[in-house]
Amino acid sequence: MSEEKGFANGFLLGILAGGITGGLIALLYAPKSGLELRKDISDKKNELIEDAEQYYTNAKVKANEILTDGKRKAEELVEDAKRKANEISSTGKEKISKIKDALKSGIDAYNEERDRKYSEADEIPSDTKR
C-alpha cells in the first residue's frame, strides 16, 4: 500500500511538472507582445507557487497524521507488552508457589515417613535389632 501511495504521489508530481513545462513552452511560442508574455509568465509563476504551497501543506498534514498514528500504535504496543509481561510474571509466580508447596509437602511427607520408621525401629524388641 505504501508503494501505491508513493507511485500516486510521484505520478501527480509528474503531471504537475509536465503541465508547468508545457504551459511555459506554450507561453513562449505564443504570438503575444512582451508585456502580455511577462504577465502570463507571472501568472503561471503565481499558480505554481500556490500549487507548491498546497502540495507542501498537504504533505505536512499527512506527515503529522502518520506521526500521530505511529505514536498511538507505539503506545498501544507498549501497553500490550506491559500487560503480557504482567500476565507472564503472575503466572510464573503462581507456578513457583505451587512448586514450593509441592516440595514442602514432599519434604514433610519424607520427614513423617522417616520419623515413623525410626519410631517403629525404637519399638522393636532389642533382641530383634541388629
C-alpha positions in Angstrom: 0.0 0.0 0.0 2.9 2.3 0.7 4.3 1.7 -2.7 0.9 2.6 -4.3 0.8 5.9 -2.4 4.4 6.6 -3.4 3.5 5.9 -7.0 0.4 8.0 -6.9 2.3 10.9 -5.4 5.1 10.6 -7.9 2.5 10.4 -10.7 0.7 13.5 -9.5 4.0 15.4 -9.2 5.0 14.3 -12.7 1.7 15.5 -14.1 2.2 18.9 -12.3 5.7 19.2 -13.6 4.6 18.2 -17.1 1.8 20.7 -17.1 4.1 23.5 -15.9 6.6 22.7 -18.6 4.0 22.5 -21.3 2.4 25.8 -20.1 5.7 27.6 -20.2 6.6 26.3 -23.6 3.1 27.3 -24.9 3.6 30.8 -23.5 7.0 31.2 -25.0 5.8 30.2 -28.5 2.5 32.0 -28.4 2.4 35.1 -30.6 2.0 37.7 -27.8 3.5 41.0 -27.0 6.3 41.2 -24.4 4.0 42.8 -21.9 1.4 40.1 -22.3 4.0 37.3 -22.2 5.6 38.7 -19.0 2.1 38.9 -17.4 1.3 35.3 -18.4 4.6 34.1 -17.0 4.0 36.0 -13.8 0.5 34.5 -13.5 1.9 31.0 -14.2 4.6 31.6 -11.6 2.0 32.6 -9.0 -0.1 29.5 -9.9 3.0 27.3 -9.4 3.8 28.9 -6.1 0.2 28.3 -4.9 0.3 24.7 -6.1 3.6 24.1 -4.4 2.3 25.6 -1.2 -0.8 23.5 -1.4 1.3 20.4 -2.0 3.6 21.3 0.9 0.6 21.9 3.2 -1.0 18.5 2.2 2.3 16.7 2.7 2.7 18.4 6.1 -0.8 17.4 7.2 -0.3 13.8 6.0 3.1 13.6 7.8 1.5 14.8 11.0 -1.3 12.2 10.6 1.2 9.4 10.0 3.3 10.6 13.0 0.3 10.7 15.3 -0.9 7.3 14.1 2.6 5.9 14.7 2.8 7.3 18.2 -0.6 5.9 19.0 0.3 2.4 17.7 3.6 2.5 19.6 1.8 3.4 22.8 -0.7 0.5 22.2 2.2 -1.9 21.6 4.0 -0.8 24.8 0.8 -1.2 26.9 0.1 -4.6 25.3 3.7 -5.7 26.1 3.4 -4.4 29.7 0.1 -6.3 30.1 1.5 -9.5 28.7 4.7 -9.2 30.9 2.5 -8.8 34.0 0.4 -11.8 33.0 3.5 -13.9 32.4 5.0 -12.7 35.7 1.9 -13.5 37.7 1.6 -16.9 36.0 5.2 -17.6 36.8 4.8 -16.6 40.4 1.8 -18.9 40.7 3.7 -21.8 39.3 6.7 -21.2 41.5 4.3 -21.0 44.5 2.8 -24.4 43.5 6.2 -25.9 43.1 7.3 -24.7 46.5 4.1 -26.1 48.1 4.7 -29.4 46.4 8.3 -29.5 47.5 7.3 -28.6 51.1 4.6 -31.3 51.0 7.2 -33.9 49.7 9.7 -32.9 52.4 7.1 -33.1 55.1 5.9 -36.5 53.9 9.5 -37.7 53.8 10.2 -36.4 57.3 7.0 -38.0 58.6 7.8 -41.3 57.0 11.4 -41.2 58.3 10.2 -40.3 61.8 7.7 -43.2 61.6 10.3 -45.6 60.5 12.6 -44.5 63.3 9.9 -44.7 65.9 9.0 -48.2 64.7 12.6 -49.2 64.9 12.7 -48.0 68.5 9.6 -50.1 69.3 11.1 -53.3 68.1 12.4 -55.5 70.9 16.1 -55.3 71.5 16.7 -59.0 70.7 15.5 -58.5 67.1 17.6 -55.4 66.5 20.8 -55.9 64.7 
